[in-house]
Amino acid sequence: MNSRDRFLKTAQLEKADRPPVWLMRQAGRYLPEYRELKSKYDFITLVKTPELATEITLQPLKRFSLDAAIIFSDILVIPEALGQPYNFRDGGGIQMEYCLSDKSQIEALDDSAITEKLNYVSEALKLAKKSIGDTIALLGFCGSPWTLACYMIDGGSSPDFSRTAQFAQRNPKEFSLLMEKLSQSIIHYLNMQIDAGVDCVQIFDSWAGMISHKDLPNYCFIPNLKIVEFCKSKKIRERSRLQRSSKPLSHQCKKCGRLSTKKKWICKPKLYDARKISDTATEKGVREMMKTLDRKKICKILNTIIEYEMAGVVRYAHSSLMVIGPYRQPIVQFLQEQATESLQHALEAGELITGLDGHPSQKIANIEESNDHSVTQILSESLAHEEHAVTLYRSLLAEVSDSSVMLEEYARGKISAEEQHALEVKKMLKDYSSTP
């Protein structure tokens, strides 16, 4: 078993003779041979010069007996390709040329021809692949949408990226636009790396640990899962090693559609090695592993959610006006926050509907009001609202389970958020159980 086979078997959760070992890119930068090159060229020149990037990629392999090499590059090549250059501060850390601060700047980011702008990475990968052949695995990588957004909005390195967190909360539509641009750019970038010959790609979400629990699905899980699903199901354009063979491909697996020179073919549909899967096989494998989405039914459920969340906006906003008493301010703040979050949930559901080729509803669900404006009643109505929201998201989860990882994680994230809200309201009700 050679090093590449060892790495691929491990990546595919199969048994290998031993765990594969490789040196991550950051560690490679401490090698004396790298430091020597760094004394002659600045970092960005090293990244953008395919011959130099290839030399640095291979340096760990010349020093150690490793199973894989990871291309020398940087996650910030995507922001630069979009029109936001970066450099390194004298005292250490990253400095972007400017900070993203409004919608016009985000709209101005040019995500066209992203692969052409990053062709130097592709050339470096091809050179590296030519050098290491098929005996050692070659790895590519990128930054996640959230991590890239952190640098782009904060303007570089930061201890907490507080500016990004505030921007995301205060400008949800603008932040969503940025995340979508980054996601699409990453998809094209990763597929370019796959075309260049990598055996595996990685998504680095370096700053996901700074995301609040309630925002993890929207800022981390869903964008990254979207990229993974898209690359696996639709955009991987690979030539299988068999297809590059001089032998005729006269035998085809009846289950997955893969071609082989062997008469007896053992199908392994769980393998995701893009270098061994043709377009036809990929599409067919996805259809076999995932049941077909009932888009109309899903859009109907999502529209019900939109209408209910919009009703929540009205309910919570109205309730915040009705609160009186000595503890009015914290309760008003809580209700207004719920109104804002309900609007965000409605917008997120609408984005999913348009992505599924549906039409978001303009209706608002019926709002039952007791006209009893005591704190206890207001909180009781809020609790009932949150509990019903949980049932709606559970109905969505039941429909998309084993169909779409992205939609499943979206539903689970919303269930978690709504259950947390319900728990908070229950705690508040204990304090007001005897309030007139």
Residue pairs with C-beta under 8 A, 6 or more apart in sequence:
1 9
1 16
1 17
2 134
2 135
2 136
3 20
3 66
3 67
3 68
3 135
3 136
3 137
4 67
4 68
4 134
4 135
4 136
4 137
4 199
5 16
6 16
6 17
6 18
6 20
6 67
7 20
7 22
7 67
7 68
7 137
7 199
7 200
8 137
8 199
8 200
8 273
9 15
9 16
10 16
10 19
10 20
11 200
11 273
12 270
12 271
12 272
12 273
20 67
20 68
20 137
21 66
21 67
22 60
22 66
22 67
22 68
22 69
22 70
22 137
22 139
23 60
23 64
23 66
23 70
24 70
25 70
25 71
25 72
25 73
25 141
27 60
28 34
28 56
28 59
28 60
28 70
28 72
29 38
31 59
31 60
31 63
33 59
33 62
33 63
34 56
34 59
37 46
37 52
37 55
37 56
38 46
41 49
41 52
43 74
43 88
44 87
45 52
46 52
46 53
46 56
46 72
47 53
47 72
47 73
47 74
47 77
47 120
48 120
49 120
50 120
50 123
50 124
50 127
51 127
53 71
53 72
53 73
53 120
53 121
53 124
54 72
54 124
54 127
54 128
54 131
56 72
57 69
57 70
57 71
57 72
57 124
57 128
58 69
58 128
58 131
58 132
60 66
60 69
61 69
61 132
61 136
66 136
67 136
67 137
68 136
68 137
68 138
68 139
68 199
68 200
69 128
69 132
69 136
69 137
69 138
69 139
70 138
70 139
70 140
70 141
70 202
71 121
71 124
71 125
71 128
71 138
71 139
71 140
71 141
71 193
71 198
72 124
73 121
73 124
73 141
75 141
75 142
75 143
75 147
75 148
75 204
75 206
76 86
76 94
76 143
76 148
76 151
77 118
77 121
78 114
78 118
78 142
78 143
78 148
78 182
78 185
78 186
78 189
79 85
79 86
79 96
79 148
79 151
79 152
80 86
81 114
81 117
81 118
81 185
82 109
82 110
82 111
82 114
82 181
82 185
83 108
83 109
83 110
84 96
84 97
84 98
84 100
84 109
84 152
85 96
85 97
86 94
86 95
86 96
86 97
86 151
86 156
87 94
87 95
87 97
88 94
88 95
89 95
89 156
89 157
93 156
93 157
94 151
94 156
94 157
95 155
95 156
95 157
96 151
96 152
96 155
96 156
98 105
98 155
99 152
99 153
99 154
99 155
99 163
100 106
100 152
100 153
100 167
100 178
101 153
101 167
102 174
103 171
103 173
103 174
103 177
106 174
106 177
106 178
106 181
107 177
109 178
109 181
111 181
111 184
111 185
114 185
114 188
114 189
115 122
115 188
115 189
115 192
118 189
118 192
121 189
121 192
121 193
121 196
122 192
122 193
122 195
122 196
123 196
125 138
125 140
125 193
125 196
125 197
125 198
126 196
126 197
128 138
129 138
129 196
129 197
129 198
132 138
134 241
137 199
137 200
138 197
138 198
138 199
139 198
139 199
139 200
139 201
139 202
140 190
140 193
140 194
140 196
140 198
140 200
140 201
140 202
141 201
141 202
141 203
141 204
142 186
142 189
142 190
142 193
142 201
142 202
142 203
142 204
143 186
143 203
143 204
143 205
143 206
144 186
144 203
144 204
144 205
144 206
144 208
144 220
144 223
144 224
145 178
145 179
145 182
145 183
145 186
145 223
145 224
145 227
146 179
146 205
146 207
146 208
146 211
146 219
146 220
146 223
147 204
147 205
147 206
147 207
147 208
148 182
149 164
149 168
149 175
149 178
149 179
149 182
150 158
150 161
150 164
150 207
150 210
151 157
152 178
153 161
153 163
153 164
153 167
153 178
154 161
154 162
154 163
154 164
155 163
158 164
160 210
161 207
161 210
165 210
165 212
167 174
167 175
168 175
168 215
168 219
172 344
172 347
173 347
176 347
176 351
179 219
179 223
182 223
183 223
183 226
183 227
186 203
186 227
187 227
187 230
187 231
187 235
188 235
190 201
190 227
190 231
191 231
191 235
191 236
191 237
193 201
194 201
194 231
194 236
194 237
194 238
194 274
195 237
195 238
197 275
199 273
199 275
201 231
203 224
203 227
203 228
205 220
205 224
208 216
208 219
208 220
211 219
211 220
213 416
214 416
214 417
214 420
216 413
217 409
217 410
217 412
217 413
217 414
217 416
218 348
218 413
221 409
221 413
222 406
222 409
222 410
222 413
225 405
225 406
225 409
226 406
228 405
229 404
229 405
229 406
232 272
232 282
232 286
233 282
233 283
233 286
234 283
236 274
236 277
236 279
236 282
237 279
238 274
238 275
238 276
238 277
238 278
239 275
239 278
240 258
240 259
240 275
240 276
240 277
240 278
241 275
241 276
242 249
242 258
242 259
242 260
242 261
242 276
243 249
243 259
243 278
245 261
247 261
248 261
249 259
249 260
249 261
250 261
251 259
251 260
251 261
251 262
251 263
251 265
252 258
252 259
252 260
252 265
253 259
253 260
253 265
253 267
255 267
255 269
255 288
256 267
256 269
256 281
256 284
256 285
256 288
257 278
257 280
257 281
257 284
258 265
258 267
258 276
258 277
258 278
258 281
259 278
269 285
269 288
269 289
271 277
277 285
290 402
290 403
290 404
291 402
291 403
292 403
293 356
293 400
293 403
293 404
293 407
294 399
295 356
295 357
295 358
296 358
297 399
298 356
298 396
298 399
298 400
298 407
299 353
299 356
299 358
299 359
301 392
301 395
301 396
301 399
302 349
302 350
302 352
302 353
302 356
302 358
302 396
303 349
303 353
303 358
303 360
303 361
304 365
304 392
305 345
305 346
305 349
305 389
305 392
305 393
305 396
306 346
306 349
306 350
306 353
306 360
306 361
307 361
307 363
307 364
307 365
308 365
308 388
308 389
308 392
309 342
309 343
309 345
309 346
309 349
309 389
310 342
310 343
310 346
310 363
310 364
310 365
311 364
311 365
311 366
311 367
312 338
312 339
312 342
312 345
312 385
312 389
313 339
313 342
313 343
313 346
314 364
314 367
315 339
315 367
315 381
315 382
315 385
316 335
316 336
316 338
316 339
316 342
316 382
317 335
317 336
317 339
319 335
319 378
319 381
319 382
320 331
320 332
320 335
320 336
320 339
322 373
322 378
323 331
323 332
323 335
323 373
323 375
323 378
324 373
325 375
325 435
327 375
331 375
331 378
331 379
331 428
334 424
334 428
335 378
335 382
338 382
338 421
341 417
345 414
348 410
349 360
350 360
352 407
352 410
353 359
353 360
354 360
368 381
369 381
370 377
370 381
374 435
374 436
375 432
375 435
376 429
376 432
376 433
376 435
379 425
379 428
379 429
379 432
380 429
382 425
383 422
383 425
383 426
383 429
386 418
386 419
386 421
386 422
386 425
387 422
389 414
389 418
390 415
390 418
390 419
390 422
393 411
393 414
393 415
393 418
394 411
394 415
396 407
396 411
397 408
397 411
397 412
397 415
400 407
400 408
400 411
401 408
402 408
